[in-house]
Amino acid sequence: MESLELVLLLFGLLLIAALYASVGHGGASGYLALLSLSTLASMDPVWLKQHAWTLNMVVAAIAFWHYHREGFHLPRLTIPFIAASIPFALLGGYLGVGGSVYDLLLSLTLLWAAWRLWGGSSADSAADVALPDAKAAVPVGGAIGLVSGVIGIGGGIFLTPVLLLKRWATPKQAAATGALFIWVNSLAGLVGSFASNQMQLEAQLLIPFIAAVLLGGLIGSRYGSVMAPESKVRRLLVLVLIIAATKRLLEIFF
């Protein structure tokens, strides 16, 4: 990889990390989109997924720390989703399912969620929140965990809209839960890849990538957790959903 391309790639990773971290996400869908535009697009999909998961873990950890420190993490909300997602994320990381129809359905789901969140309302205050019981949370967590493992993301891009549309959390509470959910699922995906003897992490590129997303994650999560109002975090999430959906649609048709 040429030095100029590497510099541009690192700058892009920083921006993506900042945007996604502001809503408690790790940024895997954005990293995959950016890498697909570089010379690294020719790498094995497993290679791309594993590097995206690793960067996800860095940014999600930073985002969770900021949102948790500000008091937005609710363990009672988070635990059922994570407990259900872990085995399915492991399975998804072990498998390699895909296809254009699959990608199209995921993209349309993301666009639908963005439209609902943009035009509708969410529980922007804790008084409007009703925590889900395990019967509601477990199927959602398991399904998102499986999808996350298959396509190489942490799952926050799906979980956070569900939490908001169901009024199970405020935007910042959803960001805290989403960040921890993403971290756990990204780790499970890597473990699944290791179990299937597919580990392809490349330290020479991974180290500068981590440095870039680390800085971006610090900036974005600080803004989202401390400075931005709840409604602003929800609007930022809409932008993230649109970017993620557009990325997948471009892969299908071009």
MOLINKA-V866749 format. One record per run of one state. SS is the DSSP state (H for helix, E for strand, C for the rest). FROM is the first residue (numbers start at 0). TO is the last residue. If there is no record, write none. Layout:
ss:SS from:FROM to:TO
ss:SS from:FROM to:TO
This chain:
ss:C from:0 to:1
ss:H from:2 to:20
ss:C from:21 to:26
ss:H from:27 to:35
ss:C from:36 to:37
ss:H from:38 to:41
ss:C from:42 to:43
ss:H from:44 to:68
ss:C from:69 to:73
ss:H from:74 to:93
ss:C from:94 to:98
ss:H from:99 to:118
ss:C from:119 to:124
ss:H from:125 to:127
ss:C from:128 to:132
ss:H from:133 to:150
ss:C from:151 to:154
ss:H from:155 to:164
ss:C from:165 to:169
ss:H from:170 to:194
ss:C from:195 to:201
ss:H from:202 to:226
ss:C from:227 to:228
ss:H from:229 to:252
ss:C from:253 to:253
